[in-house]
Amino acid sequence: MVLDIIYSLAERGEKTTIFDIANPVNFARNHVYYILVCSAEKNVSIYNQVKNNVLLHQNYTPPFMQRLKDYLFKDAFVCTEDYFEQRFVNIFTF
């Protein structure tokens, strides 16, 4: 959605300083967080990892997501539905 807006602005000739149309991956590396939300009930081991990392004030990035974090996104991590709601949804204001 964000990229659609930026491309629309570019088509109208409006410039943005944070996004280079020629290199959208660079934008993702510097500004995009990839958050995988999973069910605590269906993924008990992931839930325990997320919970332990929250206590350490860290995000849990499983090995299979590490490459996403290293190559494509500013950060990539897993959180449970409840944690996602507490940390992101409830603090969102319009």
PDB file of N, CA, C and O in Angstrom:
ATOM      1  N   MET A   1       0.810  -1.179   0.000  1.00  0.00           N
ATOM      2  CA  MET A   1       0.000   0.000   0.000  1.00  0.00           C
ATOM      3  C   MET A   1       0.865   1.259   0.000  1.00  0.00           C
ATOM      4  O   MET A   1       0.598   2.198  -0.751  1.00  0.00           O
ATOM      5  N   VAL A   2       1.887   1.281   0.829  1.00  0.00           N
ATOM      6  CA  VAL A   2       2.763   2.445   0.880  1.00  0.00           C
ATOM      7  C   VAL A   2       3.461   2.637  -0.457  1.00  0.00           C
ATOM      8  O   VAL A   2       3.576   3.758  -0.954  1.00  0.00           O
ATOM      9  N   LEU A   3       3.926   1.531  -1.037  1.00  0.00           N
ATOM     10  CA  LEU A   3       4.603   1.644  -2.327  1.00  0.00           C
ATOM     11  C   LEU A   3       3.656   2.134  -3.413  1.00  0.00           C
ATOM     12  O   LEU A   3       4.069   2.894  -4.288  1.00  0.00           O
ATOM     13  N   ASP A   4       2.401   1.715  -3.374  1.00  0.00           N
ATOM     14  CA  ASP A   4       1.413   2.203  -4.342  1.00  0.00           C
ATOM     15  C   ASP A   4       1.266   3.713  -4.246  1.00  0.00           C
ATOM     16  O   ASP A   4       1.200   4.398  -5.266  1.00  0.00           O
ATOM     17  N   ILE A   5       1.215   4.227  -3.041  1.00  0.00           N
ATOM     18  CA  ILE A   5       1.092   5.675  -2.841  1.00  0.00           C
ATOM     19  C   ILE A   5       2.319   6.391  -3.384  1.00  0.00           C
ATOM     20  O   ILE A   5       2.201   7.409  -4.066  1.00  0.00           O
ATOM     21  N   ILE A   6       3.491   5.858  -3.081  1.00  0.00           N
ATOM     22  CA  ILE A   6       4.728   6.493  -3.537  1.00  0.00           C
ATOM     23  C   ILE A   6       4.829   6.456  -5.055  1.00  0.00           C
ATOM     24  O   ILE A   6       5.234   7.444  -5.667  1.00  0.00           O
ATOM     25  N   TYR A   7       4.466   5.328  -5.678  1.00  0.00           N
ATOM     26  CA  TYR A   7       4.493   5.250  -7.136  1.00  0.00           C
ATOM     27  C   TYR A   7       3.488   6.220  -7.756  1.00  0.00           C
ATOM     28  O   TYR A   7       3.773   6.826  -8.789  1.00  0.00           O
ATOM     29  N   SER A   8       2.329   6.372  -7.143  1.00  0.00           N
ATOM     30  CA  SER A   8       1.335   7.326  -7.648  1.00  0.00           C
ATOM     31  C   SER A   8       1.869   8.751  -7.583  1.00  0.00           C
ATOM     32  O   SER A   8       1.672   9.536  -8.510  1.00  0.00           O
ATOM     33  N   LEU A   9       2.538   9.081  -6.497  1.00  0.00           N
ATOM     34  CA  LEU A   9       3.144  10.407  -6.377  1.00  0.00           C
ATOM     35  C   LEU A   9       4.201  10.618  -7.456  1.00  0.00           C
ATOM     36  O   LEU A   9       4.287  11.695  -8.044  1.00  0.00           O
ATOM     37  N   ALA A  10       4.996   9.594  -7.711  1.00  0.00           N
ATOM     38  CA  ALA A  10       6.043   9.698  -8.729  1.00  0.00           C
ATOM     39  C   ALA A  10       5.448   9.888 -10.116  1.00  0.00           C
ATOM     40  O   ALA A  10       5.977  10.653 -10.922  1.00  0.00           O
ATOM     41  N   GLU A  11       4.350   9.196 -10.396  1.00  0.00           N
ATOM     42  CA  GLU A  11       3.695   9.346 -11.697  1.00  0.00           C
ATOM     43  C   GLU A  11       3.182  10.766 -11.899  1.00  0.00           C
ATOM     44  O   GLU A  11       3.132  11.257 -13.027  1.00  0.00           O
ATOM     45  N   ARG A  12       2.801  11.425 -10.810  1.00  0.00           N
ATOM     46  CA  ARG A  12       2.326  12.807 -10.898  1.00  0.00           C
ATOM     47  C   ARG A  12       3.479  13.801 -10.884  1.00  0.00           C
ATOM     48  O   ARG A  12       3.259  15.009 -10.964  1.00  0.00           O
ATOM     49  N   GLY A  13       4.696  13.303 -10.784  1.00  0.00           N
ATOM     50  CA  GLY A  13       5.864  14.166 -10.813  1.00  0.00           C
ATOM     51  C   GLY A  13       6.282  14.709  -9.460  1.00  0.00           C
ATOM     52  O   GLY A  13       7.186  15.541  -9.381  1.00  0.00           O
ATOM     53  N   GLU A  14       5.646  14.254  -8.400  1.00  0.00           N
ATOM     54  CA  GLU A  14       6.007  14.709  -7.060  1.00  0.00           C
ATOM     55  C   GLU A  14       7.167  13.863  -6.543  1.00  0.00           C
ATOM     56  O   GLU A  14       7.162  12.640  -6.683  1.00  0.00           O
ATOM     57  N   LYS A  15       8.131  14.502  -5.964  1.00  0.00           N
ATOM     58  CA  LYS A  15       9.336  13.820  -5.483  1.00  0.00           C
ATOM     59  C   LYS A  15       9.240  13.546  -3.986  1.00  0.00           C
ATOM     60  O   LYS A  15       8.578  14.273  -3.246  1.00  0.00           O
ATOM     61  N   THR A  16       9.901  12.501  -3.567  1.00  0.00           N
ATOM     62  CA  THR A  16      10.028  12.194  -2.143  1.00  0.00           C
ATOM     63  C   THR A  16      11.503  11.969  -1.837  1.00  0.00           C
ATOM     64  O   THR A  16      12.234  11.413  -2.657  1.00  0.00           O
ATOM     65  N   THR A  17      11.932  12.392  -0.679  1.00  0.00           N
ATOM     66  CA  THR A  17      13.353  12.279  -0.343  1.00  0.00           C
ATOM     67  C   THR A  17      13.726  10.922   0.239  1.00  0.00           C
ATOM     68  O   THR A  17      14.900  10.552   0.232  1.00  0.00           O
ATOM     69  N   ILE A  18      12.742  10.171   0.745  1.00  0.00           N
ATOM     70  CA  ILE A  18      13.088   8.894   1.385  1.00  0.00           C
ATOM     71  C   ILE A  18      12.954   7.692   0.460  1.00  0.00           C
ATOM     72  O   ILE A  18      13.381   6.594   0.816  1.00  0.00           O
ATOM     73  N   PHE A  19      12.372   7.879  -0.714  1.00  0.00           N
ATOM     74  CA  PHE A  19      12.141   6.736  -1.595  1.00  0.00           C
ATOM     75  C   PHE A  19      12.745   6.988  -2.962  1.00  0.00           C
ATOM     76  O   PHE A  19      12.467   8.004  -3.598  1.00  0.00           O
ATOM     77  N   ASP A  20      13.572   6.057  -3.407  1.00  0.00           N
ATOM     78  CA  ASP A  20      14.170   6.110  -4.736  1.00  0.00           C
ATOM     79  C   ASP A  20      13.473   5.068  -5.595  1.00  0.00           C
ATOM     80  O   ASP A  20      13.601   3.868  -5.350  1.00  0.00           O
ATOM     81  N   ILE A  21      12.735   5.522  -6.601  1.00  0.00           N
ATOM     82  CA  ILE A  21      11.975   4.613  -7.467  1.00  0.00           C
ATOM     83  C   ILE A  21      12.895   3.578  -8.108  1.00  0.00           C
ATOM     84  O   ILE A  21      12.484   2.441  -8.337  1.00  0.00           O
ATOM     85  N   ALA A  22      14.118   3.958  -8.395  1.00  0.00           N
ATOM     86  CA  ALA A  22      15.053   3.040  -9.039  1.00  0.00           C
ATOM     87  C   ALA A  22      15.535   1.940  -8.091  1.00  0.00           C
ATOM     88  O   ALA A  22      16.050   0.919  -8.546  1.00  0.00           O
ATOM     89  N   ASN A  23      15.374   2.136  -6.783  1.00  0.00           N
ATOM     90  CA  ASN A  23      15.865   1.158  -5.813  1.00  0.00           C
ATOM     91  C   ASN A  23      14.890   1.004  -4.639  1.00  0.00           C
ATOM     92  O   ASN A  23      15.181   1.462  -3.534  1.00  0.00           O
ATOM     93  N   PRO A  24      13.728   0.360  -4.870  1.00  0.00           N
ATOM     94  CA  PRO A  24      12.757   0.202  -3.785  1.00  0.00           C
ATOM     95  C   PRO A  24      13.240  -0.716  -2.661  1.00  0.00           C
ATOM     96  O   PRO A  24      12.769  -0.603  -1.529  1.00  0.00           O
ATOM     97  N   VAL A  25      14.167  -1.615  -2.958  1.00  0.00           N
ATOM     98  CA  VAL A  25      14.683  -2.516  -1.925  1.00  0.00           C
ATOM     99  C   VAL A  25      15.444  -1.717  -0.864  1.00  0.00           C
ATOM    100  O   VAL A  25      15.390  -2.047   0.320  1.00  0.00           O
ATOM    101  N   ASN A  26      16.136  -0.694  -1.279  1.00  0.00           N
ATOM    102  CA  ASN A  26      16.853   0.153  -0.327  1.00  0.00           C
ATOM    103  C   ASN A  26      15.884   0.812   0.656  1.00  0.00           C
ATOM    104  O   ASN A  26      16.183   0.931   1.844  1.00  0.00           O
ATOM    105  N   PHE A  27      14.731   1.235   0.157  1.00  0.00           N
ATOM    106  CA  PHE A  27      13.698   1.803   1.028  1.00  0.00           C
ATOM    107  C   PHE A  27      13.264   0.775   2.067  1.00  0.00           C
ATOM    108  O   PHE A  27      13.159   1.095   3.251  1.00  0.00           O
ATOM    109  N   ALA A  28      13.011  -0.457   1.632  1.00  0.00           N
ATOM    110  CA  ALA A  28      12.582  -1.515   2.551  1.00  0.00           C
ATOM    111  C   ALA A  28      13.659  -1.800   3.596  1.00  0.00           C
ATOM    112  O   ALA A  28      13.349  -1.983   4.773  1.00  0.00           O
ATOM    113  N   ARG A  29      14.902  -1.837   3.177  1.00  0.00           N
ATOM    114  CA  ARG A  29      15.997  -2.105   4.119  1.00  0.00           C
ATOM    115  C   ARG A  29      16.101  -1.040   5.209  1.00  0.00           C
ATOM    116  O   ARG A  29      16.509  -1.331   6.334  1.00  0.00           O
ATOM    117  N   ASN A  30      15.736   0.170   4.875  1.00  0.00           N
ATOM    118  CA  ASN A  30      15.892   1.266   5.826  1.00  0.00           C
ATOM    119  C   ASN A  30      14.634   1.627   6.603  1.00  0.00           C
ATOM    120  O   ASN A  30      14.725   2.281   7.642  1.00  0.00           O
ATOM    121  N   HIS A  31      13.443   1.212   6.117  1.00  0.00           N
ATOM    122  CA  HIS A  31      12.216   1.718   6.720  1.00  0.00           C
ATOM    123  C   HIS A  31      11.136   0.680   7.021  1.00  0.00           C
ATOM    124  O   HIS A  31      10.193   0.996   7.747  1.00  0.00           O
ATOM    125  N   VAL A  32      11.231  -0.543   6.497  1.00  0.00           N
ATOM    126  CA  VAL A  32      10.124  -1.499   6.609  1.00  0.00           C
ATOM    127  C   VAL A  32      10.447  -2.588   7.632  1.00  0.00           C
ATOM    128  O   VAL A  32      11.517  -3.198   7.609  1.00  0.00           O
ATOM    129  N   TYR A  33       9.488  -2.809   8.524  1.00  0.00           N
ATOM    130  CA  TYR A  33       9.569  -3.887   9.510  1.00  0.00           C
ATOM    131  C   TYR A  33       8.627  -5.000   9.064  1.00  0.00           C
ATOM    132  O   TYR A  33       7.452  -4.746   8.801  1.00  0.00           O
ATOM    133  N   TYR A  34       9.128  -6.221   8.977  1.00  0.00           N
ATOM    134  CA  TYR A  34       8.314  -7.383   8.617  1.00  0.00           C
ATOM    135  C   TYR A  34       7.939  -8.085   9.913  1.00  0.00           C
ATOM    136  O   TYR A  34       8.806  -8.595  10.622  1.00  0.00           O
ATOM    137  N   ILE A  35       6.645  -8.112  10.222  1.00  0.00           N
ATOM    138  CA  ILE A  35       6.176  -8.713  11.467  1.00  0.00           C
ATOM    139  C   ILE A  35       5.267  -9.888  11.133  1.00  0.00           C
ATOM    140  O   ILE A  35       4.219  -9.717  10.508  1.00  0.00           O
ATOM    141  N   LEU A  36       5.671 -11.069  11.548  1.00  0.00           N
ATOM    142  CA  LEU A  36       4.870 -12.270  11.373  1.00  0.00           C
ATOM    143  C   LEU A  36       4.089 -12.496  12.663  1.00  0.00           C
ATOM    144  O   LEU A  36       4.680 -12.698  13.724  1.00  0.00           O
ATOM    145  N   VAL A  37       2.768 -12.462  12.571  1.00  0.00           N
ATOM    146  CA  VAL A  37       1.917 -12.649  13.745  1.00  0.00           C
ATOM    147  C   VAL A  37       1.401 -14.081  13.730  1.00  0.00           C
ATOM    148  O   VAL A  37       0.814 -14.529  12.745  1.00  0.00           O
ATOM    149  N   CYS A  38       1.623 -14.795  14.828  1.00  0.00           N
ATOM    150  CA  CYS A  38       1.189 -16.190  14.898  1.00  0.00           C
ATOM    151  C   CYS A  38       0.295 -16.414  16.113  1.00  0.00           C
ATOM    152  O   CYS A  38       0.288 -15.625  17.059  1.00  0.00           O
ATOM    153  N   SER A  39      -0.440 -17.485  16.063  1.00  0.00           N
ATOM    154  CA  SER A  39      -1.339 -17.863  17.148  1.00  0.00           C
ATOM    155  C   SER A  39      -0.545 -18.538  18.264  1.00  0.00           C
ATOM    156  O   SER A  39       0.209 -19.480  18.019  1.00  0.00           O
ATOM    157  N   ALA A  40      -0.718 -18.051  19.477  1.00  0.00           N
ATOM    158  CA  ALA A  40      -0.027 -18.653  20.620  1.00  0.00           C
ATOM    159  C   ALA A  40      -0.533 -20.061  20.888  1.00  0.00           C
ATOM    160  O   ALA A  40       0.228 -20.917  21.339  1.00  0.00           O
ATOM    161  N   GLU A  41      -1.805 -20.308  20.616  1.00  0.00           N
ATOM    162  CA  GLU A  41      -2.392 -21.628  20.864  1.00  0.00           C
ATOM    163  C   GLU A  41      -1.869 -22.681  19.900  1.00  0.00           C
ATOM    164  O   GLU A  41      -1.665 -23.832  20.287  1.00  0.00           O
ATOM    165  N   LYS A  42      -1.653 -22.301  18.661  1.00  0.00           N
ATOM    166  CA  LYS A  42      -1.213 -23.261  17.646  1.00  0.00           C
ATOM    167  C   LYS A  42       0.305 -23.382  17.567  1.00  0.00           C
ATOM    168  O   LYS A  42       0.817 -24.345  16.996  1.00  0.00           O
ATOM    169  N   ASN A  43       1.019 -22.437  18.122  1.00  0.00           N
ATOM    170  CA  ASN A  43       2.482 -22.412  18.037  1.00  0.00           C
ATOM    171  C   ASN A  43       3.077 -22.187  19.424  1.00  0.00           C
ATOM    172  O   ASN A  43       3.620 -21.121  19.711  1.00  0.00           O
ATOM    173  N   VAL A  44       2.971 -23.180  20.261  1.00  0.00           N
ATOM    174  CA  VAL A  44       3.390 -23.047  21.659  1.00  0.00           C
ATOM    175  C   VAL A  44       4.885 -22.757  21.772  1.00  0.00           C
ATOM    176  O   VAL A  44       5.290 -21.925  22.584  1.00  0.00           O
ATOM    177  N   SER A  45       5.699 -23.421  20.979  1.00  0.00           N
ATOM    178  CA  SER A  45       7.148 -23.193  21.076  1.00  0.00           C
ATOM    179  C   SER A  45       7.508 -21.770  20.646  1.00  0.00           C
ATOM    180  O   SER A  45       8.360 -21.131  21.263  1.00  0.00           O
ATOM    181  N   ILE A  46       6.866 -21.278  19.598  1.00  0.00           N
ATOM    182  CA  ILE A  46       7.108 -19.890  19.160  1.00  0.00           C
ATOM    183  C   ILE A  46       6.631 -18.927  20.246  1.00  0.00           C
ATOM    184  O   ILE A  46       7.296 -17.935  20.541  1.00  0.00           O
ATOM    185  N   TYR A  47       5.473 -19.227  20.837  1.00  0.00           N
ATOM    186  CA  TYR A  47       4.947 -18.383  21.915  1.00  0.00           C
ATOM    187  C   TYR A  47       5.963 -18.267  23.045  1.00  0.00           C
ATOM    188  O   TYR A  47       6.199 -17.173  23.557  1.00  0.00           O
ATOM    189  N   ASN A  48       6.558 -19.375  23.434  1.00  0.00           N
ATOM    190  CA  ASN A  48       7.551 -19.354  24.516  1.00  0.00           C
ATOM    191  C   ASN A  48       8.778 -18.532  24.140  1.00  0.00           C
ATOM    192  O   ASN A  48       9.314 -17.795  24.968  1.00  0.00           O
ATOM    193  N   GLN A  49       9.219 -18.657  22.903  1.00  0.00           N
ATOM    194  CA  GLN A  49      10.365 -17.871  22.439  1.00  0.00           C
ATOM    195  C   GLN A  49      10.045 -16.378  22.459  1.00  0.00           C
ATOM    196  O   GLN A  49      10.846 -15.568  22.924  1.00  0.00           O
ATOM    197  N   VAL A  50       8.862 -16.024  21.950  1.00  0.00           N
ATOM    198  CA  VAL A  50       8.449 -14.616  21.925  1.00  0.00           C
ATOM    199  C   VAL A  50       8.372 -14.082  23.354  1.00  0.00           C
ATOM    200  O   VAL A  50       8.874 -12.995  23.642  1.00  0.00           O
ATOM    201  N   LYS A  51       7.746 -14.844  24.242  1.00  0.00           N
ATOM    202  CA  LYS A  51       7.591 -14.427  25.641  1.00  0.00           C
ATOM    203  C   LYS A  51       8.954 -14.206  26.301  1.00  0.00           C
ATOM    204  O   LYS A  51       9.153 -13.210  26.997  1.00  0.00           O
ATOM    205  N   ASN A  52       9.883 -15.125  26.086  1.00  0.00           N
ATOM    206  CA  ASN A  52      11.220 -14.984  26.669  1.00  0.00           C
ATOM    207  C   ASN A  52      11.939 -13.750  26.137  1.00  0.00           C
ATOM    208  O   ASN A  52      12.607 -13.041  26.889  1.00  0.00           O
ATOM    209  N   ASN A  53      11.801 -13.497  24.854  1.00  0.00           N
ATOM    210  CA  ASN A  53      12.452 -12.329  24.270  1.00  0.00           C
ATOM    211  C   ASN A  53      11.811 -11.027  24.741  1.00  0.00           C
ATOM    212  O   ASN A  53      12.504 -10.026  24.922  1.00  0.00           O
ATOM    213  N   VAL A  54      10.498 -11.032  24.939  1.00  0.00           N
ATOM    214  CA  VAL A  54       9.814  -9.840  25.450  1.00  0.00           C
ATOM    215  C   VAL A  54      10.351  -9.490  26.835  1.00  0.00           C
ATOM    216  O   VAL A  54      10.557  -8.316  27.144  1.00  0.00           O
ATOM    217  N   LEU A  55      10.575 -10.493  27.659  1.00  0.00           N
ATOM    218  CA  LEU A  55      11.125 -10.254  28.997  1.00  0.00           C
ATOM    219  C   LEU A  55      12.518  -9.628  28.927  1.00  0.00           C
ATOM    220  O   LEU A  55      12.922  -8.898  29.832  1.00  0.00           O
ATOM    221  N   LEU A  56      13.244  -9.916  27.855  1.00  0.00           N
ATOM    222  CA  LEU A  56      14.580  -9.342  27.648  1.00  0.00           C
ATOM    223  C   LEU A  56      14.533  -8.039  26.857  1.00  0.00           C
ATOM    224  O   LEU A  56      15.573  -7.465  26.532  1.00  0.00           O
ATOM    225  N   HIS A  57      13.316  -7.573  26.547  1.00  0.00           N
ATOM    226  CA  HIS A  57      13.096  -6.367  25.732  1.00  0.00           C
ATOM    227  C   HIS A  57      13.727  -6.505  24.349  1.00  0.00           C
ATOM    228  O   HIS A  57      14.357  -5.579  23.840  1.00  0.00           O
ATOM    229  N   GLN A  58      13.542  -7.686  23.755  1.00  0.00           N
ATOM    230  CA  GLN A  58      14.053  -7.970  22.417  1.00  0.00           C
ATOM    231  C   GLN A  58      12.939  -8.558  21.563  1.00  0.00           C
ATOM    232  O   GLN A  58      11.956  -9.087  22.080  1.00  0.00           O
ATOM    233  N   ASN A  59      13.107  -8.459  20.257  1.00  0.00           N
ATOM    234  CA  ASN A  59      12.199  -9.129  19.324  1.00  0.00           C
ATOM    235  C   ASN A  59      12.746 -10.514  19.021  1.00  0.00           C
ATOM    236  O   ASN A  59      13.960 -10.713  18.989  1.00  0.00           O
ATOM    237  N   TYR A  60      11.852 -11.469  18.799  1.00  0.00           N
ATOM    238  CA  TYR A  60      12.278 -12.828  18.456  1.00  0.00           C
ATOM    239  C   TYR A  60      12.308 -12.985  16.941  1.00  0.00           C
ATOM    240  O   TYR A  60      11.280 -12.872  16.272  1.00  0.00           O
ATOM    241  N   THR A  61      13.486 -13.245  16.415  1.00  0.00           N
ATOM    242  CA  THR A  61      13.663 -13.509  14.992  1.00  0.00           C
ATOM    243  C   THR A  61      14.126 -14.950  14.835  1.00  0.00           C
ATOM    244  O   THR A  61      15.277 -15.268  15.130  1.00  0.00           O
ATOM    245  N   PRO A  62      13.221 -15.836  14.364  1.00  0.00           N
ATOM    246  CA  PRO A  62      13.631 -17.226  14.170  1.00  0.00           C
ATOM    247  C   PRO A  62      14.634 -17.332  13.017  1.00  0.00           C
ATOM    248  O   PRO A  62      14.717 -16.436  12.177  1.00  0.00           O
ATOM    249  N   PRO A  63      15.384 -18.417  12.984  1.00  0.00           N
ATOM    250  CA  PRO A  63      16.407 -18.570  11.940  1.00  0.00           C
ATOM    251  C   PRO A  63      15.880 -18.406  10.514  1.00  0.00           C
ATOM    252  O   PRO A  63      16.555 -17.816   9.669  1.00  0.00           O
ATOM    253  N   PHE A  64      14.672 -18.927  10.239  1.00  0.00           N
ATOM    254  CA  PHE A  64      14.168 -18.836   8.868  1.00  0.00           C
ATOM    255  C   PHE A  64      13.837 -17.397   8.464  1.00  0.00           C
ATOM    256  O   PHE A  64      13.696 -17.116   7.273  1.00  0.00           O
ATOM    257  N   MET A  65      13.710 -16.491   9.418  1.00  0.00           N
ATOM    258  CA  MET A  65      13.429 -15.086   9.106  1.00  0.00           C
ATOM    259  C   MET A  65      14.680 -14.212   9.140  1.00  0.00           C
ATOM    260  O   MET A  65      14.635 -13.046   8.749  1.00  0.00           O
ATOM    261  N   GLN A  66      15.773 -14.762   9.596  1.00  0.00           N
ATOM    262  CA  GLN A  66      17.001 -13.976   9.728  1.00  0.00           C
ATOM    263  C   GLN A  66      17.459 -13.409   8.384  1.00  0.00           C
ATOM    264  O   GLN A  66      17.938 -12.277   8.315  1.00  0.00           O
ATOM    265  N   ARG A  67      17.313 -14.191   7.329  1.00  0.00           N
ATOM    266  CA  ARG A  67      17.734 -13.711   6.007  1.00  0.00           C
ATOM    267  C   ARG A  67      16.885 -12.536   5.550  1.00  0.00           C
ATOM    268  O   ARG A  67      17.390 -11.627   4.892  1.00  0.00           O
ATOM    269  N   LEU A  68      15.589 -12.543   5.895  1.00  0.00           N
ATOM    270  CA  LEU A  68      14.740 -11.399   5.559  1.00  0.00           C
ATOM    271  C   LEU A  68      15.264 -10.146   6.246  1.00  0.00           C
ATOM    272  O   LEU A  68      15.329  -9.071   5.650  1.00  0.00           O
ATOM    273  N   LYS A  69      15.630 -10.306   7.491  1.00  0.00           N
ATOM    274  CA  LYS A  69      16.146  -9.182   8.271  1.00  0.00           C
ATOM    275  C   LYS A  69      17.478  -8.692   7.704  1.00  0.00           C
ATOM    276  O   LYS A  69      17.722  -7.488   7.634  1.00  0.00           O
ATOM    277  N   ASP A  70      18.313  -9.602   7.312  1.00  0.00           N
ATOM    278  CA  ASP A  70      19.634  -9.233   6.813  1.00  0.00           C
ATOM    279  C   ASP A  70      19.610  -8.612   5.421  1.00  0.00           C
ATOM    280  O   ASP A  70      20.427  -7.743   5.118  1.00  0.00           O
ATOM    281  N   TYR A  71      18.677  -9.053   4.565  1.00  0.00           N
ATOM    282  CA  TYR A  71      18.724  -8.643   3.166  1.00  0.00           C
ATOM    283  C   TYR A  71      17.622  -7.692   2.727  1.00  0.00           C
ATOM    284  O   TYR A  71      17.868  -6.818   1.897  1.00  0.00           O
ATOM    285  N   LEU A  72      16.414  -7.838   3.261  1.00  0.00           N
ATOM    286  CA  LEU A  72      15.289  -7.099   2.690  1.00  0.00           C
ATOM    287  C   LEU A  72      14.651  -6.053   3.588  1.00  0.00           C
ATOM    288  O   LEU A  72      14.141  -5.052   3.086  1.00  0.00           O
ATOM    289  N   PHE A  73      14.663  -6.250   4.885  1.00  0.00           N
ATOM    290  CA  PHE A  73      13.905  -5.382   5.778  1.00  0.00           C
ATOM    291  C   PHE A  73      14.781  -4.809   6.883  1.00  0.00           C
ATOM    292  O   PHE A  73      15.831  -5.361   7.213  1.00  0.00           O
ATOM    293  N   LYS A  74      14.336  -3.703   7.444  1.00  0.00           N
ATOM    294  CA  LYS A  74      15.043  -3.106   8.575  1.00  0.00           C
ATOM    295  C   LYS A  74      15.051  -4.063   9.759  1.00  0.00           C
ATOM    296  O   LYS A  74      16.053  -4.195  10.462  1.00  0.00           O
ATOM    297  N   ASP A  75      13.920  -4.727   9.970  1.00  0.00           N
ATOM    298  CA  ASP A  75      13.828  -5.741  11.017  1.00  0.00           C
ATOM    299  C   ASP A  75      12.760  -6.746  10.617  1.00  0.00           C
ATOM    300  O   ASP A  75      11.826  -6.405   9.890  1.00  0.00           O
ATOM    301  N   ALA A  76      12.889  -7.960  11.078  1.00  0.00           N
ATOM    302  CA  ALA A  76      11.899  -9.013  10.828  1.00  0.00           C
ATOM    303  C   ALA A  76      11.802  -9.843  12.095  1.00  0.00           C
ATOM    304  O   ALA A  76      12.809 -10.318  12.621  1.00  0.00           O
ATOM    305  N   PHE A  77      10.578 -10.012  12.579  1.00  0.00           N
ATOM    306  CA  PHE A  77      10.411 -10.769  13.808  1.00  0.00           C
ATOM    307  C   PHE A  77       9.011 -11.348  13.907  1.00  0.00           C
ATOM    308  O   PHE A  77       8.116 -11.005  13.134  1.00  0.00           O
ATOM    309  N   VAL A  78       8.848 -12.242  14.887  1.00  0.00           N
ATOM    310  CA  VAL A  78       7.576 -12.920  15.132  1.00  0.00           C
ATOM    311  C   VAL A  78       6.999 -12.382  16.431  1.00  0.00           C
ATOM    312  O   VAL A  78       7.728 -12.097  17.382  1.00  0.00           O
ATOM    313  N   CYS A  79       5.686 -12.248  16.456  1.00  0.00           N
ATOM    314  CA  CYS A  79       5.011 -11.957  17.720  1.00  0.00           C
ATOM    315  C   CYS A  79       3.657 -12.654  17.733  1.00  0.00           C
ATOM    316  O   CYS A  79       3.130 -13.042  16.691  1.00  0.00           O
ATOM    317  N   THR A  80       3.115 -12.801  18.916  1.00  0.00           N
ATOM    318  CA  THR A  80       1.809 -13.442  19.055  1.00  0.00           C
ATOM    319  C   THR A  80       0.709 -12.407  18.838  1.00  0.00           C
ATOM    320  O   THR A  80       0.961 -11.202  18.825  1.00  0.00           O
ATOM    321  N   GLU A  81      -0.509 -12.902  18.671  1.00  0.00           N
ATOM    322  CA  GLU A  81      -1.642 -12.003  18.439  1.00  0.00           C
ATOM    323  C   GLU A  81      -1.796 -10.997  19.573  1.00  0.00           C
ATOM    324  O   GLU A  81      -1.972  -9.803  19.331  1.00  0.00           O
ATOM    325  N   ASP A  82      -1.730 -11.480  20.803  1.00  0.00           N
ATOM    326  CA  ASP A  82      -1.906 -10.601  21.962  1.00  0.00           C
ATOM    327  C   ASP A  82      -0.808  -9.548  22.048  1.00  0.00           C
ATOM    328  O   ASP A  82      -1.081  -8.374  22.296  1.00  0.00           O
ATOM    329  N   TYR A  83       0.428  -9.975  21.841  1.00  0.00           N
ATOM    330  CA  TYR A  83       1.549  -9.037  21.911  1.00  0.00           C
ATOM    331  C   TYR A  83       1.456  -8.002  20.790  1.00  0.00           C
ATOM    332  O   TYR A  83       1.724  -6.821  21.012  1.00  0.00           O
ATOM    333  N   PHE A  84       1.082  -8.435  19.598  1.00  0.00           N
ATOM    334  CA  PHE A  84       0.923  -7.507  18.479  1.00  0.00           C
ATOM    335  C   PHE A  84      -0.152  -6.473  18.800  1.00  0.00           C
ATOM    336  O   PHE A  84       0.015  -5.283  18.530  1.00  0.00           O
ATOM    337  N   GLU A  85      -1.248  -6.938  19.375  1.00  0.00           N
ATOM    338  CA  GLU A  85      -2.331  -6.015  19.730  1.00  0.00           C
ATOM    339  C   GLU A  85      -1.865  -5.015  20.788  1.00  0.00           C
ATOM    340  O   GLU A  85      -2.144  -3.822  20.672  1.00  0.00           O
ATOM    341  N   GLN A  86      -1.164  -5.485  21.810  1.00  0.00           N
ATOM    342  CA  GLN A  86      -0.678  -4.591  22.869  1.00  0.00           C
ATOM    343  C   GLN A  86       0.341  -3.588  22.351  1.00  0.00           C
ATOM    344  O   GLN A  86       0.269  -2.398  22.658  1.00  0.00           O
ATOM    345  N   ARG A  87       1.285  -4.076  21.568  1.00  0.00           N
ATOM    346  CA  ARG A  87       2.413  -3.234  21.169  1.00  0.00           C
ATOM    347  C   ARG A  87       2.100  -2.306  20.006  1.00  0.00           C
ATOM    348  O   ARG A  87       2.666  -1.216  19.919  1.00  0.00           O
ATOM    349  N   PHE A  88       1.206  -2.720  19.105  1.00  0.00           N
ATOM    350  CA  PHE A  88       0.978  -1.923  17.902  1.00  0.00           C
ATOM    351  C   PHE A  88      -0.454  -1.418  17.760  1.00  0.00           C
ATOM    352  O   PHE A  88      -0.668  -0.222  17.563  1.00  0.00           O
ATOM    353  N   VAL A  89      -1.421  -2.301  17.856  1.00  0.00           N
ATOM    354  CA  VAL A  89      -2.805  -1.929  17.561  1.00  0.00           C
ATOM    355  C   VAL A  89      -3.363  -0.968  18.605  1.00  0.00           C
ATOM    356  O   VAL A  89      -3.949   0.053  18.247  1.00  0.00           O
ATOM    357  N   ASN A  90      -3.194  -1.273  19.876  1.00  0.00           N
ATOM    358  CA  ASN A  90      -3.786  -0.450  20.931  1.00  0.00           C
ATOM    359  C   ASN A  90      -3.193   0.950  21.030  1.00  0.00           C
ATOM    360  O   ASN A  90      -3.859   1.868  21.508  1.00  0.00           O
ATOM    361  N   ILE A  91      -1.954   1.126  20.586  1.00  0.00           N
ATOM    362  CA  ILE A  91      -1.347   2.454  20.662  1.00  0.00           C
ATOM    363  C   ILE A  91      -1.563   3.269  19.391  1.00  0.00           C
ATOM    364  O   ILE A  91      -1.179   4.437  19.327  1.00  0.00           O
ATOM    365  N   PHE A  92      -2.170   2.662  18.393  1.00  0.00           N
ATOM    366  CA  PHE A  92      -2.415   3.344  17.123  1.00  0.00           C
ATOM    367  C   PHE A  92      -3.547   4.343  17.294  1.00  0.00           C
ATOM    368  O   PHE A  92      -4.627   3.980  17.761  1.00  0.00           O
ATOM    369  N   THR A  93      -3.317   5.591  16.925  1.00  0.00           N
ATOM    370  CA  THR A  93      -4.363   6.612  17.015  1.00  0.00           C
ATOM    371  C   THR A  93      -4.558   7.256  15.659  1.00  0.00           C
ATOM    372  O   THR A  93      -3.629   7.350  14.857  1.00  0.00           O
ATOM    373  N   PHE A  94      -5.770   7.695  15.417  1.00  0.00           N
ATOM    374  CA  PHE A  94      -6.095   8.352  14.151  1.00  0.00           C
ATOM    375  C   PHE A  94      -6.268   9.830  14.368  1.00  0.00           C
ATOM    376  O   PHE A  94      -6.546  10.564  13.420  1.00  0.00           O
TER     377      PHE A  94
END
